[in-house]
């Protein structure tokens, strides 16, 4: 009898030890708090109260916790219809990261909200890192793929004028900095071919935008990119719509163009205008095109067919293209100021042609 008691005592101690060191669960529902070192489950686990694991948890099927879940080393989910389900409880914060960042529960304005404070200059709220390893083609769906759509079963019955938006970015400054401190930038994109690794490829694009009306679709208007200048306060110096800067320091390509408009792939008809300046209201423009501060090597404008228009202080002497116009500044004679290239590719001033004012 005494031996039996000792046997069951030892057996009970072993079972308690197994429970404290690790729990192996095949399919069960636990309605009380669990505190353990490791948790291993080959089936479903449903815990209606709190779960505290000081080391690691490995779950191969469904895992549902109704209370608080605390994992000391992490969670491994091998195969589950639902990885982690928070729908059974109400939490201010679903997940707290080791650096203090919080993943907050869904609300009326956000499905998932990540909250953190950025302190250092190189800190970031969300960092995605990976390498493309397809050796036969580019990974065209990208590192981050966002899909948003409107079902044909949910057409609008009315409209307040707002568009369905894929990505919304707001960077707001509330701080009263001095005029010489601080700046805000909505988006910073850097696509770089790494020369330090002798990087070689066909091409790079900083940004690629497409606004497409598919065959069978109907639109009232289509705009690929819209830029809105809004100054409702005080701007001391520049107020630009688009600024394109050439910061090249390598070899000079055979063809460098700051802004190129191309209709080579247009199969629907002639494009009405390449560049249009318009103002339906307001004060308009001081100059339609201002090249006063530019250094021009050959001509200010080259027209279709080859004729050019340019200006300078000296008398034109180089060969020219028939129909070109040269406006000479610094002379009191209008006849000398206006020069036209004739059919022999020679400059002729109005004065030499017998016209003088």
LINRAGI-V923546 format. One record per backbone hydrogen bond with DSSP energy under -0.5 kcal/mol. CO is the residue of the C=O (numbers start at 1). NH is the residue of the N-H. Records with the same first field share a line. If there is no record, write none. Layout:
BEGIN
CO = NH  NH
END
This chain:
BEGIN
1 = 5
2 = 6
3 = 7
4 = 8
5 = 9
6 = 10
7 = 11
8 = 12
9 = 13
10 = 14
11 = 15
12 = 16
13 = 17
14 = 18
15 = 19
16 = 20
17 = 21
18 = 22
20 = 37
21 = 38
23 = 25  40
25 = 42  43
26 = 44
28 = 46
30 = 48  49
34 = 52
36 = 54
37 = 55
38 = 23
39 = 58
40 = 25
41 = 60
43 = 61
44 = 28
45 = 64
46 = 30  48
47 = 66
49 = 67
50 = 34
51 = 70
52 = 36  54
53 = 72
55 = 73
56 = 39
57 = 76
58 = 41
59 = 78
62 = 45
63 = 85
64 = 47
68 = 51
70 = 53
74 = 57
75 = 77
76 = 59  78
82 = 63
84 = 86
85 = 65
86 = 89
89 = 91
92 = 105
95 = 103
97 = 100
101 = 97
102 = 104  115
103 = 94  95
104 = 113
110 = 107
113 = 104  115
115 = 102
117 = 119
120 = 123
133 = 135
138 = 140
139 = 142
144 = 146
145 = 147
149 = 151
151 = 154
163 = 165
172 = 174
175 = 177
178 = 181
190 = 192
192 = 194
193 = 195
194 = 197  199
195 = 198
210 = 212
212 = 214
214 = 217
227 = 229
228 = 230
230 = 232
243 = 245
245 = 247
251 = 253
255 = 257
263 = 266
265 = 267
276 = 278
289 = 291
291 = 294
294 = 296
295 = 297
301 = 303  309
303 = 306
307 = 303
308 = 325
309 = 300  301
310 = 327
312 = 329
321 = 324
324 = 341
325 = 310
326 = 328  339
327 = 312  329
332 = 334
333 = 337
334 = 338
335 = 350  351
337 = 328  339
338 = 350
339 = 326
340 = 348
341 = 323
342 = 345
345 = 320
346 = 342
348 = 340
349 = 353
350 = 355
351 = 354
354 = 356
END
